[in-house]
Amino acid sequence: MASEPTLSTFVSAIDKVPGLKDELNSSGLFTVMAPSNDAFTKYFTAHAKYKKIDDIPVKELTQMVKYHILKWMLFQGNFIKPSSDPTINVDIYKYETRAVASYYDAAAKKGVYYPSKMIQVYTPRFFSYYGVTSQDYTDVYGTGSAVNAQTQMNVMSSSVVQKDIASGNGVIHVIDRVLELVNNIAQELENNAEYEDYNRIMKRRFLSYTYNQAGTRAQGNNGDVNGDGLVDSLFNRTYTTDANLDNENPLSGTKSLSLTGFIPSKTAFKNYYETRLMPNFYGIEDSIPTHTLQLLYKGHLASTMDWPSKIDKGQSVSELGDKITLARSDIKGIKMTSNGILYTLNKVIEPKSFTTVPGPSFFSPQYWYLAEALIRTNLLGLLSSGDAKFTLLAPTNAAFAARGIYWIEKPIAGAPGFFRKPNGLETPVAISELTTLLGNHIIMNTSLSISDMNSPVEKFYPTQNGTFISIVNGKISGTERDSLVSVVNPNVSQSNGFFQGINKIIYYPGTLYEQINGATSDPNAALQTNPQYRKFKELMVASGINVADFANTASTTLPLAPITASTQNRKFTLFVPSNEAITAAQNAGKLPKTGAVTPNTTLTDAIRLQLYNYVSSFFATDTQIFTDGKTTGTFPSRKVLTATPLTYYPLTVSYNGTTLQVTSRAGEVATVDKTQPALYPQNKFAKDGVIHVINNAFTSQF
C-alpha cells in the first residue's frame, strides 16, 4: 500500500496503530478495504471533531483502521461467487474484520464482550438473492451512495472503486468512503436519545448478564473497557425479547442472520406509554405484566433483514408471526447497524394479539392468569388469527383461584407457573390440562354479542377442545349444569370477535364413561354425584363393563371391543334410561336386579353378554344430539344387529317442536324431559359426546 500514492492517508493511519504494520507484514493472509485519500477528505469534511489523522485518539484510530482489514485473502471473484455451486453459500455477505468491539454498559457498570466486528459486502448475487434494489441501498445508506455496477462490490456505505490489488500476503480493494464502526441494534437503542424510554424498559425487564470467562482472559492487559485504568471483567448481554439483539454476528445454524428493528420514536412511544399502558395498570410501570411488554417488544422485531422494498410489498413479518404493515410516512429514519436494519417509526406497532379477542386480557390486571395461560398453551396464535371469528369466554383471576389454580412466581421448587396447593403442597398444573381447560372457553367460528347470549332460546356452541357449551338467558353452562356462569365484563369488541369476561371456570368435562361411573352408588348418601345415572351404572358394573371405553374386562371368555373407543376421537349421544324406568323394568322381571339395595343374582357369562349388548344399544354413534331438535334421524347404536354385513340396532330421534323423542327398533318410544332439570338434567356434555335421560328402559333390546 505504501507504493500507492492515493492511499497515503490510510498508510499513515496504519503507521500510528501500534504493531499493526508488523502484523500486516507477517505471514498472515489479509484483505484490506482501503479508503482513498479522497475518501478521507470527505470524512474529515463531514466530521465535526476530527480534521486530520493526528486528531483521532490512538484507541479509536486502532479500531477504525482494523475495521477495514478482513481476515483471509479475498479477491473480487471470492466475494461475487463464494462457491462454484450456485446453491451453496449464496447467503454469505458478512465478513469478519480485525476490529474488536468491547463495550462499556454504563448503567450496569459492566464491560460487554463481543467477537470481532463484521462488515457487509454487497454484490449482484446478494441483491438478487435477497431481492434488494439499488433504491433500497440508497434509502438505507443515504444520498450519494450507489451500487457500483463496474466493480460489482459495495462495502457497507462505500463503493469499491479499484479492485484486486495483489500484495505478497493479501489483496487490496480501494473504497470511496471511510468505514465507521457502527453499533449493533441493542447498542444503538442504548446510545440514541430517540429510544431512551423504550430502551430503559426493555433493559430493565428483559436483559440479563452472563460472565464471559474466556473473553475476559483473552483480552489480557488490554481489557480496560471503561477507561479507569483497571482490567474489566467482560459479560455477555442477552435480551429475552430476542437473543440476537446484542449479537454482532447472529447465526441460524451456519447461515448469517440479520435482524430488523422497527422502533417507535420517543414521541410515539411516550404517547403509547401514557395513553395505552399506564392507564390500564394504575399508573404504575411495575404493574405492567411482563407478558404484555414481551409481546409488544417482539412485535417490533423481525428475524430477517427487511430492506425498504420488502416493507413496501407488505412482506415483513414480526417475530410473533404478524404481518408488519407500514407506509413510508410511518418511517422517520433508517439506519444500518452491525446486525441489521433499524427503522425509527412515527407509531407503535401493536401485535395482533392485542387487537384480536385475547387483547383485553393483556391490558387488565384481573385477567392476568388468562393472558399468561394463553401464551403457555400456544392458544394465543389461534385466537390472534384474523381468518376466523371467535368468542372468548374469559375467566378472571378469581375464577381460576376458585378452582384452586394459582400463579406462583417463586415456587418452592421449579420455575414459575400455575400450581394447585392441596394441603399446602405446590403441585404444577400440566400445560395439557390448561390447554384443555382453556379450549372449553373458546367458541369457534362464532362472534357472540351479549344480546346473542341473552336469548331465551337455549343454544349449543362447539368449543375449541371438541366439546360444547350451552347459553341461554345470558347464562353459560358446561358439563356442570348446576353451576351457571355469568358474564361480568360484556361485549369487548375486537377485530375478530368478542371478549366476554366471565366469573367462573367452565370446567372441561370427563368422558361418557367417567360421567356414568362417577354416579353415587348409594341412593341414601348425603352427597350425591350424578344420581340420575345410578341404575344405569349398576347395569354397567353388573355386566363387567368397568374401564374407560365401556369395555368388558370381567370375563376372559368375552373378548368384546370397547363401546366408545375414545382414542379414536369419536362422538356419541348416550340416552340413559332413568332410575325409575330401570327399576320398573327390573320389578317386572324384564331386567336382572342389580345394585347394593336389590342385589343381583349370580350372573352367567351369557347374561353379562346380554347386559353388555343392552348397555351398548343406548349409544347413538358418531353424532351429538341436543334438545334443540336441530339433529334428528336414525342413527346406529353400538349393539350389533348382524355380523355379516356388520349392522347395528338403530335409534330413531325425532322432534315435535318442543320435545326430543327416541324410538327403539321395536317401536318403544321415550321422551327427553326438559321440564325437571334437577331430576332429569339433559344435554350433559362429555369429552366424547352428550348424555340425556329418557323415561323408557327399552327392554326389548335386552
C-alpha positions, 0 to 999 in steps of 0.5 A: 500500500505504501507504493500507492500514492492515493492511499497515503492517508490510510498508510499513515493511519496504519503507521500510528496503530501500534504493531499493526504494520508488523502484523500486516507484514507477517505471514498472515493472509489479509484483505484490506478495504482501503479508503482513498485519500479522497475518501478521507477528505470527505470524512474529515469534511463531514466530521465535526471533531476530527480534521486530520489523522493526528486528531483521532485518539490512538484507541479509536484510530486502532479500531477504525483502521482494523475495521477495514482489514478482513481476515483471509485473502479475498479477491473480487471473484471470492466475494461475487461467487463464494462457491462454484455451486450456485446453491451453496453459500449464496447467503454469505455477505458478512465478513469478519474484520480485525476490529474488536468491539468491547463495550462499556454498559454504563448503567450496569457498570459492566464491560460487554464482550463481543467477537470481532466486528463484521462488515457487509459486502454487497454484490449482484448475487446478494441483491438478487438473492435477497431481492434488494434494489439499488433504491433500497441501498440508497434509502438505507445508506443515504444520498450519494451512495450507489451500487457500483455496477463496474466493480460489482462490490459495495462495502457497507456505505462505500463503493469499491472503486479499484479492485484486486490489488495483489500484495505478497500476503493479501489483496487490496480493494480501494473504497470511496468512503471511510468505514465507521464502526457502527453499533449493533441494534441493542447498542444503538437503542442504548446510545440514541436519545430517540429510544431512551424510554423504550430502551430503559424498559426493555433493559430493565425487564428483559436483559440479563448478564452472563460472565464471559470467562474466556473473553475476559482472559483473552483480552489480557492487559488490554481489557480496560473497557471503561477507561479507569485504568483497571482490567474489566471483567467482560459479560455477555448481554442477552435480551429475552425479547430476542437473543440476537439483539446484542449479537454482532454476528447472529447465526441460524445454524451456519447461515448469517442472520440479520435482524430488523428493528422497527422502533417507535420514536420517543414521541410515539412511544411516550404517547403509547406509554401514557395513553395505552399502558399506564392507564390500564395498570394504575399508573404504575410501570411495575404493574405492567405484566411482563407478558404484555411488554414481551409481546409488544417488544417482539412485535417490533422485531423481525428475524430477517433483514427487511430492506425498504422494498420488502416493507413496501410489498407488505412482506415483513413479518414480526417475530410473533408471526404478524404481518408488519404493515407500514407506509413510508410516512410511518418511517422517520429514519433508517439506519444500518447497524452491525446486525441489521436494519433499524427503522425509527417509526412515527407509531407503535406497532401493536401485535395482533394479539392485542387487537384480536379477542385475547387483547383485553386480557393483556391490558387488565390486571384481573385477567392476568392468569388468562393472558399468561395461560394463553401464551403457555398453551400456544392458544394465543396464535389461534385466537390472534388469527384474523381468518376466523371469528371467535368468542372468548369466554374469559375467566378472571383471576378469581375464577381460576383461584376458585378452582384452586389454580394459582400463579406462583412466581417463586415456587418452592421448587421449579420455575414459575407457573400455575400450581394447585396447593392441596394441603399446602403442597405446590403441585404444577398444573400440566400445560395439557390440562390448561390447554384443555381447560382453556379450549372449553372457553373458546367458541369457534367460528362464532362472534357472540354479542351479549344480546346473542347470549341473552336469548331465551332460546337455549343454544349449543356452541362447539368449543375449541377442545371438541366439546360444547357449551350451552347459553341461554338467558345470558347464562353459560353452562358446561358439563356442570349444569348446576353451576351457571356462569355469568358474564361480568365484563360484556361485549369487548369488541375486537377485530375478530370477535368478542371478549366476554369476561366471565366469573367462573371456570367452565370446567372441561368435562370427563368422558361418557364413561367417567360421567356414568361411573362417577354416579353415587352408588348409594341412593341414601348418601348425603352427597350425591354425584350424578344420581340420575345415572345410578341404575344405569351404572349398576347395569354397567358394573353388573355386566363387567363393563368397568374401564374407560371405553365401556369395555368388558374386562370381567370375563376372559371368555368375552373378548368384546371391543370397547363401546366408545373407543375414545382414542379414536376421537369419536362422538356419541349421544348416550340416552340413559334410561332413568332410575325409575324406568330401570327399576320398573323394568327390573320389578317386572322381571324384564331386567336382572336386579342389580345394585347394593339395595336389590342385589343381583343374582349370580350372573352367567357369562351369557347374561353379562353378554346380554347386559353388555349388548343392552348397555351398548344399544343406548349409544347413538354413534358418531353424532351429538344430539341436543334438545334443540331438535336441530339433529334428528334421524336414525342413527346406529347404536353400538349393539350389533344387529348382524355380523355379516354385513356388520349392522347395528340396532338403530335409534330413531330421534325425532322432534315435535317442536318442543320435545326430543323423542327416541324410538327403539327398533321395536317401536318403544318410544321415550321422551327427553324431559326438559321440564325437571332439570334437577331430576332429569338434567339433559344435554350433559356434555362429555369429552366424547359426546352428550348424555340425556335421560329418557323415561323408557328402559327399552327392554326389548333390546335386552 
